[in-house]
């Protein structure tokens, strides 16, 4: 006689008339499933004499010893699709995981994917570290879904009062102010800003506001006509600088929201016949390795990616253990190089 095959969650989903993801939530005891649906699934479980695979479910009910790092793809000139800023942080995260006795699963995601809905059911890791996200207002809803699902996660990003979950971020407002004070101290008053300056990109916006505050302290301020949106890539910086030049509004310095934007902008300025820093001072933000080798070497704001990686892992490990974890803002410091003319 042919041995009867073991029932699976797919069989339960078919019998109950629900998705496999819903079955998974019922088996985990998720509160997101309504009572009527739960009863149908439980009835199907009893009818099929389904036994939960404790090894498979241990990734949520116990600790698997694995953390997942989700990297969101960025536009890059090579095939890596990784923002260089995150590379040093990746090394720090890997070492911190090893110190805590955890394996690290690295996964690339595209922001258009439904990772926020699906990852809870993949049961691959105890918790998530999120790096990179694009438009925060669009991303926020996905974070809220993770919170509703009970997913443990920590992200690198702006620390906001009403944010979902735990964030580790840089003091972008202070960093922007440092740049503004530095450029203003050199006599610059018409400072262009390349990068989105809105709540859609809160990190860039804080950098803009910090620079504006520094200029206001000396009787000036940022000019709306000197702000051009740009995502964090060299190509975007190049195009943003060209847009700025086409407006024919006088400026004597450029503050780019990231080093990549700054490096692309310097190329556009040079192509236009302007000298950096003799004609236009330039400053960036991040202090990626490429900044010190740019021509001229780039004045920028340093973010401690080593400490950031450590805090991301430490905070997530606390959440996995059922302990409290708090959002943390790391200090920013100015690194002065030749591009600002100091």
C-alpha positions in Angstrom: 0.0 0.0 0.0 1.3 3.5 -0.9 2.2 5.5 2.2 0.1 8.5 2.7 2.1 11.7 2.3 2.4 14.1 5.2 0.1 17.1 5.1 1.7 20.5 4.4 0.7 24.1 5.1 -0.2 24.3 1.4 -2.8 21.6 1.9 -4.2 23.4 4.9 -4.4 26.6 2.9 -6.3 24.9 0.1 -8.8 23.2 2.4 -9.4 26.4 4.4 -9.6 28.6 1.4 -6.9 31.0 2.6 -3.3 31.8 1.6 -0.3 29.9 2.9 0.8 33.1 4.6 -2.4 33.2 6.6 -1.9 29.6 7.6 1.6 30.5 8.8 0.2 33.4 10.9 -2.5 31.2 12.5 0.1 28.6 13.4 2.3 31.3 15.0 -0.7 32.7 17.0 -0.6 36.0 15.2 -3.3 38.5 16.3 -3.6 39.8 12.8 -6.0 36.9 11.8 -9.7 37.4 12.5 -11.5 34.7 14.6 -13.6 33.3 11.7 -10.5 32.7 9.5 -8.6 31.3 12.4 -11.4 28.7 13.1 -11.4 27.6 9.4 -7.6 27.1 9.5 -7.7 25.3 12.8 -10.5 23.0 11.5 -8.3 22.2 8.5 -5.4 21.4 10.7 -7.4 19.0 12.7 -8.9 17.3 9.7 -5.6 16.8 8.0 -3.9 15.8 11.3 -1.2 18.3 10.6 1.8 18.4 12.9 3.8 21.6 13.2 7.5 21.2 12.2 9.1 22.5 15.3 12.5 22.9 13.7 11.1 25.0 10.9 9.1 27.2 13.3 11.9 27.6 15.8 13.1 30.7 13.8 10.2 32.6 15.3 9.2 30.7 18.4 12.8 30.3 19.6 16.1 31.9 18.6 17.8 30.7 15.5 21.0 32.5 16.0 20.7 34.2 12.6 20.2 37.9 11.8 19.2 39.1 8.4 20.6 42.2 6.8 18.4 43.6 4.0 20.2 45.9 1.6 18.1 47.9 -0.7 19.6 48.4 -4.2 21.1 51.8 -5.0 22.0 53.2 -8.4 25.7 52.7 -8.9 28.0 52.9 -12.0 29.0 49.2 -11.4 27.1 46.1 -10.8 27.3 46.2 -7.0 24.2 48.4 -6.5 25.5 49.1 -3.0 26.0 52.6 -1.8 29.7 52.8 -0.9 28.7 54.4 2.5 27.2 51.0 3.5 30.3 48.9 2.7 32.2 49.8 5.8 29.1 49.5 7.9 28.6 46.0 6.4 32.0 45.0 7.7 31.2 46.3 11.1 27.8 44.5 11.2 29.5 41.2 10.2 32.1 41.5 12.9 29.5 42.4 15.5 27.4 39.4 14.6 30.4 37.1 15.1 31.1 38.6 18.5 27.5 38.0 19.6 27.6 34.4 18.2 25.1 35.1 15.4 25.2 34.2 11.8 24.4 36.9 9.3 22.1 36.4 6.3 22.5 39.1 3.6 19.7 39.7 1.2 19.3 42.3 -1.5 15.8 43.8 -1.9 14.2 46.2 -4.3 12.0 48.9 -2.8 9.2 47.9 -5.2 9.0 44.4 -3.7 6.6 43.4 -1.0 9.4 42.3 1.3 7.6 44.0 4.2 4.6 41.7 3.9 6.5 38.5 2.9 9.6 38.4 5.0 7.7 37.7 8.2 6.6 34.4 6.7 10.0 33.3 5.3 11.2 32.3 8.8 14.8 32.7 7.9 16.0 34.8 10.8 15.3 36.2 14.3 15.3 39.8 13.2 16.1 42.2 10.5 18.7 45.0 10.0 17.5 47.4 7.3 20.0 49.6 5.3 18.8 52.2 2.7 15.2 52.9 1.9 14.7 55.9 -0.5 11.5 57.9 0.0 10.8 57.7 3.8 7.1 58.5 3.5 6.6 55.6 1.1 8.8 53.4 3.2 7.1 54.2 6.5 4.0 52.2 5.7 6.2 49.1 5.2 7.9 49.6 8.6 4.4 49.9 10.2 3.5 46.5 8.6 6.6 45.0 10.2 5.6 46.4 13.6 2.1 45.0 13.2 3.5 41.6 12.3 5.7 41.6 15.4 8.9 41.5 13.4 12.0 42.5 15.3 14.0 45.0 13.2 16.4 47.9 13.5 17.2 50.3 10.7 19.9 52.8 9.8 18.2 56.1 9.2 16.9 59.3 10.7 15.7 59.1 14.3 12.2 60.6 14.3 9.8 61.2 17.1 6.9 59.2 15.7 8.9 56.6 13.7 7.9 52.9 13.7 10.5 50.7 15.3 14.1 51.4 16.4 16.6 53.5 14.4 20.3 54.2 14.6 21.2 57.4 12.8 23.6 60.3 12.6 23.0 63.8 13.9 22.3 65.2 10.5 21.1 68.5 11.7 24.4 69.2 13.5 26.4 67.9 10.6 24.6 70.3 8.3 25.3 73.1 10.7 29.0 72.3 10.8 29.2 72.6 7.0 27.2 75.8 7.0 29.5 77.3 9.7 32.6 76.2 7.9 31.5 77.7 4.6 30.2 80.8 6.1 33.4 81.3 8.0 35.2 81.3 4.7 33.0 84.1 3.5 30.4 82.1 1.5 26.8 83.3 1.8 25.1 81.9 -1.4 25.4 78.2 -0.7 23.6 75.8 -3.1 22.2 72.5 -1.8 22.1 69.4 -3.9 19.7 66.8 -2.5 16.0 66.5 -1.6 15.1 69.0 1.1 11.7 67.6 2.3 10.2 65.2 4.7 10.4 62.5 2.0 14.2 62.4 2.7 14.5 63.4 6.4 18.3 62.8 6.6 19.0 65.2 3.6 16.4 67.6 4.9 18.1 67.8 8.3 21.4 68.5 6.6 19.8 71.3 4.7 18.1 72.8 7.8 21.4 72.7 9.7 23.2 74.6 7.0 20.3 77.1 6.8 20.5 77.6 10.6 24.2 78.4 10.3 23.7 80.9 7.6 20.8 82.5 9.5 23.1 83.0 12.5 25.3 85.3 10.3 22.3 87.1 8.7 21.7 85.0 5.7 19.9 81.7 4.8 19.5 79.1 2.1 18.0 80.3 -1.2 15.2 78.1 -2.6 16.5 78.7 -6.2 19.8 77.2 -5.2 18.3 73.8 -4.1 18.1 71.0 -6.5 16.8 67.5 -5.8 19.2 64.6 -6.2 19.5 61.0 -5.1 22.7 59.7 -3.7 24.8 58.9 -6.8 27.5 60.5 -8.8 25.3 60.7 -11.9 22.6 62.4 -9.9 25.1 64.9 -8.5 26.4 65.6 -12.0 22.9 66.3 -13.4 21.8 68.3 -10.3 24.9 70.6 -10.7 24.1 71.1 -14.4 20.5 72.0 -13.5 21.8 74.5 -10.9 24.2 76.1 -13.5 21.4 76.3 -16.0 19.3 78.5 -13.6 22.0 81.2 -13.8 21.4 82.1 -10.2 24.8 83.2 -8.6 26.3 80.8 -5.9 29.7 80.6 -4.4 29.6 77.2 -2.7 27.9 73.9 -3.0 26.8 71.7 -0.1 25.9 68.2 -1.4 23.7 65.9 0.7 26.2 63.0 0.1 29.7 62.5 -1.0 28.6 60.8 -4.2 26.5 63.8 -5.1 29.4 66.1 -4.4 31.8 64.1 -6.5 29.4 64.2 -9.5 28.8 67.9 -8.9 32.5 68.7 -9.0 32.8 67.0 -12.4 30.0 69.1 -13.7 31.4 72.3 -12.3 34.8 71.5 -13.9 33.2 70.8 -17.2 31.5 74.2 -17.0 34.9 75.9 -16.6 34.7 76.5 -12.8 37.5 75.8 -10.5 37.0 74.0 -7.2 37.6 75.6 -4.7 38.9 78.8 -6.3 35.5 79.7 -8.0 33.1 77.4 -6.0 33.7 75.7 -2.7 32.3 72.2 -2.3 31.4 70.1 0.7 29.8 66.6 1.0 28.5 64.3 3.7 29.4 60.7 4.7 33.2 60.7 4.4 33.3 57.6 2.1 36.8 56.4 1.2 36.4 57.9 -2.3 36.2 61.4 -0.7 39.8 61.7 0.3 40.9 60.6 -3.2 38.6 63.0 -5.1 40.2 65.8 -7.1 40.4 68.0 -5.0 40.0 66.0 -1.8 36.5 66.5 -0.5 35.5 68.4 2.6 32.8 66.3 4.2 31.0 65.2 7.4 32.2 62.0 9.0 29.7 59.4 10.2 31.0 56.6 12.4 30.0 53.6 10.4 32.0 51.2 12.7 30.0 52.3 15.8 26.8 52.4 13.7 27.2 48.7 12.7 27.9 47.7 16.3 24.8 49.5 17.6 22.6 48.0 14.9 23.5 44.5 15.9 23.5 45.2 19.7 20.0 46.8 19.5 18.6 43.9 17.4 20.1 41.3 19.7 18.4 43.0 22.6 15.0 42.9 20.8 15.5 39.2 19.9 16.1 38.5 23.6 12.9 40.4 24.5 14.7 43.3 26.0 14.2 47.0 25.4 16.2 48.8 22.7 16.2 52.6 22.1 16.9 54.6 19.0 20.3 56.3 19.0 21.7 59.4 17.3 25.5 59.3 16.7 27.5 62.5 16.6 28.8 64.0 13.3 32.2 65.7 12.8 33.6 67.9 10.0 36.6 66.7 8.0 38.1 69.7 6.2 40.0 69.1 2.9 40.9 71.1 -0.2 37.5 71.2 -1.9 36.3 74.0 0.4 39.4 76.1 0.0 40.3 76.1 3.7 
